[in-house]
Amino acid sequence: MSFTKDPPQQYHHHNRSKTSVYVIACWILAAFGGLMFGYDIGISGGVTSMDDFLKKFFPSVYRKKLGAKENNYCKFDDQTLQLFTSSLYLAALVASFGASKACSWLGRKPTILMASTFFILGAVVSAFSYWKWMLIIGRILFGIGVGFGNESVPLFLTEIAPIQHRGAVNILFQLFVTIGILIANLINYGTQKLHPNGWRISLGLAGIPAVFLLFGSLIITETPASLLERGKETEAIEALKKIRGVGDVEAEFEQIKLACEIAKLVKHPFKKLMKKISMPPLIISILLQVFQQFTGINAIMFYAPVLFQTVGFKNDGSLLSSVITGLVNVLSTFVSIFTVDRFGRRKLLLQASVQMFVCNVAIGSILHLYLKKAGSLDKGLATAVVVLVCLFVMSFAWSWGPLGWLIPSEIFPLETRTAGFAFAVSSNMLFTFLIAQLFLSMLCHMQAFIFFFFAAWILAMGLFVLFLLPETKGIPSDLMNDTVWRKHPFWKKFMGRDVIIVTDEMA
């Protein structure tokens, strides 16, 4: 049985829609939550490689960095330095469950507003940090903002998008993540020359995308599903007409309404999520987050300046190389936007797994053979590493990056959607935390073999997609059980006998 075929055209009639300026504005304004997240990912590595920052907060790391005979792989190995980056993700992990409750009780829109507020506070505290504990508090505030934003924004985009464009609209979140990373790399490239407070500017400017998200949260509409969840039926149908740009939304509204009625029967969504019938989307969502982090992408994005210094680039050169990878990341995400609803999710993930595997093996081989504990690579090999990193980032950007957020946001039924997505977000934050906290130590102890470590994970990812990940392109979220899980040779074992009867008009 193939799961890569297009879904039946009958699913597409629900979303009679016209794309208005207002709905495009809603997509873009909400996607600033991704830019906020991406800016932080990109800014951290550049700041932790700035001499002024290291001198003030991590003088022992600065002295180690200056040592002419230091081990190339170990010059940045410091657990407290890594905690500066990783503490955000630990805070986001915890915050994602509070964000799930906020999404359900208050709605997606207020949760997005809360995300931007926490992030602005984090930017202010970080920019004015004088002691190390202030830095960590700033990171925790950033983390709460990320937890609330990463929970609410992908759900908002998925619920507001027409089915036939759901993939492309949801990927706007990841596109803005990549834009945020690029902007952060450009800012770091400029501020590292502003002594002694360039790092303060880098951290403080994180508040700008959060301000855009704050104002955006006041303009965007609440999603019809969220309004119906909270019993606001009249507002829900008006919101649906507004985002579809047409008056004939009855069929889609009735389907959402049916899903909400079923959801109301579930008083404890987290408990329902633990039942056997909920396991397929839950297991897939969690594994997608684990695999996304074990590609090694965040190790490269967090520590790109550090990595390029390791292979022999000077500080300016390493930050410039990070800007190049950031630009590749942005442009490649557009590939996903234009192909995900045409070719589906599986093909992009499988192709990228092959490309990322080859790149990691090649980078590991070059470093193992030619980068010794002291000295650096010659110019040609160092350039080859940058090219391979760009090819790696390219394939991630059109596959595991955006689809790691898209697929979990579309495969849960409404009654467990916010709870299930909270597990996806928290899993992502947990493994992002682990990679951020451990990467520099792993680089020190495993040296070039760290890239072979990530390559082995990528091989496992490809097998997972091949055998366990069904195609979900174009299928309404609330028809996943009967359309996808019950027909899959493995996941159908988890499904009970109770089938929700859907009329021809709704199907």
C-alpha positions, 0 to 999 in steps of 0.5 A: 500500500502506498502512502505517497499518493494524493488524497482524494479530491473530495477533501478539497471542497471544504476549503472554498476560499479566496486569499485576501490581504487580511489572511496573508497578513495573519499568516505573516504576523503570526509567523514572526513567532518563528523569526523570534525563535530563529533569532535566538538560535542564530544569536547565541553562537555568535555571542558566545564566540565574542571576546568581550562577552567571554572576558566578562562572563567566562574568562576561563574560556577566553584564556583557553581560546587564546592558548596557542597549543590548545586542542582545536576541538576543546577550546570552547568546552565549558558547561556553564558557557553551554548552559547560557545557550541551553537553559532557554530550551529547558525553560521552553520545555516546561513552558510548553505544557502551560502554553497548551493549557493557555491555547485550550482555555484562552485561545491561540491568539492570547497565547501568542500575545503572552509569548511575545511579552515574555520574549521582550522581557528576556531581551531587556534583561539580557541586554542589561545583564551585569552578572551571570545570573542575570544572563541566565534569567534572561535566557529563561524568559526567552525560553518561556516566550519560545515555549508559548510561541512554538506551541501556539503559532504552528497550531494557529497557522495550521488551523487558519490555512485552507487544507490545500495550502496547509503545508505551505502556510505552516512552513511560514513558521520555519521560513521565519525561523531561518530568516531570524537565524540569518538576521542574527548572523548578520547582526553578530557580524556587525556587533562583534566589532563594537567593543565592549558592548556589541554582545548587548546589542545582539541580545537586546535586538531580540526584542524587535521581532517580539514587538512585531509579534505583539502587535500582530497578536492584536490584529490577527483573528482567533482560529474558528476551531479555538472559538468553537472549543470555547463555545463561541459559535457565532464568532467562529463562523464569522472568523471562518468567513473572514479567513476564507474570503467567501460566505459559503463555508457551511461544509467546513464549519460543520466538520470543525463543529463535529470535531469540537463536539467530539472534543468536548466529550474528552474531559482530560485530553492528556489522559486521552493522549495516553490511550492506545488509539492516540499513540500513532500521532503521539509517537510520530510527533515525538520521534520527529522532534528527536530525529530533527535534533539528532540530525545535528542541525542545531549544533551547527546553527548554535555553534557555527562561528565556533565550528568554523573557528575550529577548522581554521577561520578567524573570527571575522571569517567564521561569522561570515561563514555563518551568514552564508549558511544562514542565507542558504537556510532561508532560500532552501526553505522556499523549496519546501513551501513550493513543493510540500503540498505538491510532492508531499511530506515523505519524499522531501524527508527521504531525499534530505536524509540521503543528502544529510547522511552524505554531508555528515560522513564527508565532513567527519572524514575531512576533519578526522583525516586532516584536522589535528588537535593543533593547527588548522585545515588548509584553505581548500579543505576549510572551504570544502567544509563550509560547502558541505555544511551549506549542502547539509543545511540546504537539505534540512531546510526543505525537509526536517526543519519545516516538516518537524513542525508541520506534521505534528500540527496536522495529525492530532484530532481536535480533542488532543491537538493542543496536548499532543502538540505540547508533547511535540514542542516539549520533546523538541525543547528537551533534545534541543537542550541536550544537544546545546548543553552537550555538543561542545563537550561531545566535540571535545571528546569525540572530535571528528567522530561526532559527525559520524554519530549524527550520520548514524541517526540520520540513517535511522531517520530515513528508515523511520520515514520509509516504514512508519511515516504515512503521507498526510498531504491534503487530509483534514486533521479530524479525518486522520484516524479513518483515512491514515492510521486505520489503513497503515500496515503498522499503525492500524494495530493501535486503532480500536473498532469504534469508527466515527461515521462521517456523512458524505456531505462532510467527508 
